Amino acid sequence: MAFVVIYDACVLYPNTLRDLLIHVSQRGFVRARWTEAILDEVDRNVARDYNIAPETLARRRSLMNLAVRDCLVTGFEPPHRGAQAA
């Protein structure tokens, strides 16, 4: 059984790495997952760095979500930063 792996924005931002990791998931080596928040972060950075049109970003996002089955994680709440142990 393949490991479930959360792909964060830092590995989804570079095109070549993103494409490789999606291919790795498609081949069944891992079960890739990400959240809408992660994709939002990728979109913000790509738009800022390359001035990409929102329609193009939306198409890329849609193709990514179609490329990897069950990739979107929903209902997830990240751990609260700054929380101190009692």
C-alpha positions as CSV (number, residue, x, y, z in Angstrom):
1,M,0.0,0.0,0.0
2,A,1.3,3.5,-0.9
3,F,1.9,6.2,1.7
4,V,-0.4,9.2,1.8
5,V,1.7,12.3,1.2
6,I,0.6,15.9,1.6
7,Y,2.2,18.0,-1.2
8,D,2.8,21.5,0.2
9,A,3.1,24.7,-1.8
10,C,6.9,24.5,-1.8
11,V,6.9,21.4,-3.9
12,L,3.9,22.3,-6.1
13,Y,5.3,25.7,-7.1
14,P,8.2,24.7,-9.4
15,N,6.6,23.2,-12.6
16,T,9.1,20.4,-13.1
17,L,9.0,19.2,-9.5
18,R,5.1,19.4,-9.4
19,D,4.9,17.5,-12.7
20,L,7.3,14.8,-11.4
21,L,5.4,14.4,-8.1
22,I,2.0,14.2,-9.8
23,H,3.5,11.5,-12.1
24,V,4.8,9.7,-9.0
25,S,1.3,9.7,-7.5
26,Q,-0.3,8.6,-10.8
27,R,2.0,5.6,-10.9
28,G,0.9,4.6,-7.5
29,F,4.1,5.1,-5.5
30,V,2.3,7.6,-3.2
31,R,-1.2,8.8,-2.7
32,A,-0.8,12.6,-3.2
33,R,-3.0,15.0,-1.3
34,W,-3.3,18.8,-1.0
35,T,-5.8,21.4,0.2
36,E,-7.5,24.4,-1.4
37,A,-5.4,26.5,1.0
38,I,-2.2,25.0,-0.4
39,L,-3.3,25.6,-4.0
40,D,-4.2,29.2,-3.0
41,E,-0.7,29.7,-1.8
42,V,0.8,28.3,-5.0
43,D,-1.5,30.5,-7.1
44,R,-0.6,33.6,-5.2
45,N,3.1,33.0,-5.6
46,V,2.9,32.1,-9.3
47,A,0.7,35.1,-10.1
48,R,3.1,37.4,-8.2
49,D,6.3,36.0,-9.7
50,Y,5.1,35.5,-13.3
51,N,2.1,37.7,-13.7
52,I,-0.1,34.8,-14.8
53,A,-3.7,35.4,-15.7
54,P,-6.3,34.1,-13.2
55,E,-7.9,32.0,-15.9
56,T,-4.6,30.2,-16.5
57,L,-4.1,29.5,-12.8
58,A,-7.7,28.2,-12.5
59,R,-7.1,25.8,-15.5
60,R,-3.8,24.6,-14.0
61,R,-5.6,23.9,-10.6
62,S,-8.4,22.1,-12.3
63,L,-6.0,19.9,-14.3
64,M,-4.0,19.1,-11.1
65,N,-7.2,18.1,-9.3
66,L,-8.2,15.9,-12.2
67,A,-4.8,14.3,-12.6
68,V,-4.7,12.8,-9.0
69,R,-7.7,10.9,-7.8
70,D,-9.0,12.0,-4.4
71,C,-6.3,14.6,-4.0
72,L,-8.2,17.3,-2.2
73,V,-8.3,17.1,1.6
74,T,-11.3,18.8,3.1
75,G,-12.4,19.4,6.7
76,F,-8.8,19.8,7.8
77,E,-7.8,22.3,10.4
78,P,-4.1,23.0,10.7
79,P,-2.5,22.9,14.1
80,H,-2.6,26.3,15.9
81,R,0.8,27.9,15.8
82,G,2.1,29.4,19.0
83,A,0.0,27.0,21.2
84,Q,2.0,26.2,24.3
85,A,1.9,22.9,26.2
86,A,0.2,23.2,29.5
